[in-house]
């Protein structure tokens, strides 16, 4: 089964094709440009370079958050359009799970963090138990200080939240905070791989019911609550 995965939850994202033998092709960008400009060209590029056509793709996977509200909406709109146009099954993949999955079989717990503005990060904790990635703390929007309170053993950090808050985390945690490897952002291939595993288990999501996981209210919701 060949699966096309899309990641658009953070500034680093892109598109990947994953099959039975692993990653076929992956296109990753870490630039200040909107996904509305670059996502479909990235899909076209990956398919063209891999010499694979849309009819040969057997499933679609999309990162569903938490992350950039705008990026998530664009990514979901894109994959929903592809699903409706082609009839391919689609599955959602939690963004922080995919981040942790990009560091396979890590001996330490993995803390996935993404910038969330408002002096917070989106954060979740995982650990590998054999080949299984187990969630220790569910997705949450936390201050860096609250993240520190969750760490009590050497932990590998991954995600763009480190870029902003890494200096504080290392100072507060000392040797318990292990900086991320060179690739600090989200991984489209991890989204495609996790999606492929779901599809192989016979799982799929309804296109109509697939929605972003925002974790916290949007600005529009906050303003509406304030008015009410």
Secondary structure, DSSP 8 states (H G I E B T S, - for coil): --EEEEE-SSSEEEEEEEETTEEEEEEEEESS--HHHHHHHHHHHHHHHHT--GGG--EEEEE--SS-HHHHHHHHHHHHHHHHHH--EEEEE-HHHHHHHTSTT-SSEEEEEEE-STTEEEEEEEEEETTEEEEEEEEEEEEHHHHHHH--S-EEEESTHHHHHHHHHHHHHGGGEE---S--S--HHHHHHHHHHHHHTT--B-TTT-----SS--HHHHHHHHH-
